Amino acid sequence: MCGIAGFYAGNLGSDSIGICKNMIRKLHHRGPDDSGIWVSDVADVTLGHARLSIQDLSSAGHQPMSSSCNRYVIVFNGEIYNHIEIREELSSINFSPKWIGHSDTETLLAAISIWGVDESIKRCVGMFAFAVWDNEKNELILGRDRLGEKPLYYGWQGNTFLFGSELKALREHPAFLNDINRDALCLLFRHNVISSPHSIYKGIYKLLPGTVLYLRKGSNEPVIKTYWNIKSVAETGSSNIFLGSDKEALLALEQVMSQAVSGQMISDVPLGAFLSGGVDSSIVTSLMQANSSTPIKTFSIGFDEQGYNEAEHAKIVAKHLGTEHTELYVSSSETLDVIPKLATMFDEPFSDSSQIPTYLVSSMAKHHVTVALSGDGGDELFAGYNRHFRAKSIWKRISYLPLPMRKLMSNMMLMIPPQMWDHLYRMLTPIIPSHLQFNLPDDKIRKFAEVLSVESPESMYRSLVSHWKYPENIVLGSKEPITVLTDNSMYADLSDFENKMMFQDMVSYLPDDVLTKVDRAAMSVSLETRVPMLDHRVVEFAWQLPLNMKIRNGEGKWLLKQLLYKYVPKKLIDRPKMGFGVPIDSWLRGPLRDWAESLLNENRLRHEGYLNPAPIRKKWEEHLSGKRNWQYHIWDVLMFQQWLEAQ
């Protein structure tokens, strides 16, 4: 795992090296082991690299790296898990470069020399973001992996084209304009992230997953091509359904998952896994242990707050599997100490509060390993979120009621204080079936109350994934941009509402929230994370599975759980799904109150000129009084305010 940055055009001459050094210095956390810069002799292009050594720890892995034919120069961030197979394929066609080392970057560069960029990355199994300069065509090429595990920003600033792994590198270039994009800010208040391809800055974009960007010398308009498309994968898979039995599906899933996990265990440095004790991380851990002759290292974070502590479950699973388990219980004060780091860590406003425990478990794991595998992706692929297996049945029930009646019921439910819902739920828990129980009842009930007033299943999904319902009323002088969730032309043609929701999560929530959170939190402490569930072969197989192999008996992840039960007894796993979070709601009324009040001060908001103080102050006062739980809405505002303060 590394950091890359660079620029094209601008005629900076001898300043190029110094400027790029400043850019790469900002990415030191992504690559503390080595750094390098390359400047073209004949074109105004500069490539920079910060290296975290994972494969081939020697100087043979140094970047920027030139191809043996001297046509291409590359800076690469990520891992190609099948690069040995690619080397063997190159040898089979009588291509025999003089290999300098055994890094995957050298393999990719050799492949590009023979097959070109497009064909080479189609052969790659892995996660990556890269920049290649083609000396023959005078062309800059940027590429990103299929699912968006590794980040890459780009854009014109004046007459200079900038790119980099994180925005902090781009800000170091003297051409950077630093213009905040108010329209994109709307997306933060809608989804707690700034959705792709937008960024917080005007003119700067996120390269979409599965695409390659080409910029020829003399051209102002980059050409972006798609080499792998989740929309096509979903549509093709759904029209070519797996026709085997449950037993055959289980065997096929185990084979493809084992292949992904074993492939991602390749490393020249210590490796382990995040273990929460939930289905996804437990499957990854089980398959890792099955592929290892020694106990693998596993890590979990514990909290004292009831409803947020997964460590006790992880410990039981780790003991059963025989892993070398490390857990760390952190106090509320240690958790709160993370908050001042968030603006710099995430580089643009980002308000998924699970960013805090993600950082803590990454920081703890880094003391023991350099690479950690995670279970992310299972929810999106196998129907793991409540909305996937409950939204359709809820819609069937509520759609019989007239809309005015549903709106009235919704308003009445939202008037009840969160403490009352929590108390009522605790009283009823003994008589509620285990598969219908859930953590954080106030949050779930509030979401149900909000969807009561929607007009269609599609608007129900949008409500479930929205925080502020009318963000344009919050961000002054803004218009909410079109995204993959609002552009009908980008929807996959799928018959089932459940599959439509999973697809929408795959193209929005997964890359923009989950993968961004894990990448920034882990890389801030120089820890590489890998996500076996997002091996594209696993993804393609999952989309071929019939819906009843994902959702059965009112529960999601059915087939995935059957695989897990081969390694871990059901009784150790069968419990209500627990989110990976922290009690932001109570913290805002307690230890964070003064900090939040200073950022939400009405005069301050008015003076800064970005946000409308009235609705913000109203929600803040309702939250403080306990009348409503507005933790997510308030956290959206606070993360922007903290980011703005850090600029």
Beta strands, then each sheet from edge to edge (+ up, - down):
strand 1: 2-8
strand 2: 34-39
strand 3: 45-51
strand 4: 65-66
strand 5: 72-80
strand 6: 126-134
strand 7: 139-144
strand 8: 153-157
strand 9: 160-164
strand 10: 205-206
strand 11: 211-216
strand 12: 223-226
strand 13: 271-274
strand 14: 297-302
strand 15: 324-329
strand 16: 371-373
strand 17: 528-530
sheet 1: 2+ 3- 1+ 9- 8+ 10-
sheet 2: 4+ 5- 6+ 7- 11+ 12-
sheet 3: 15+ 14+ 13+ 16+ 17+
end
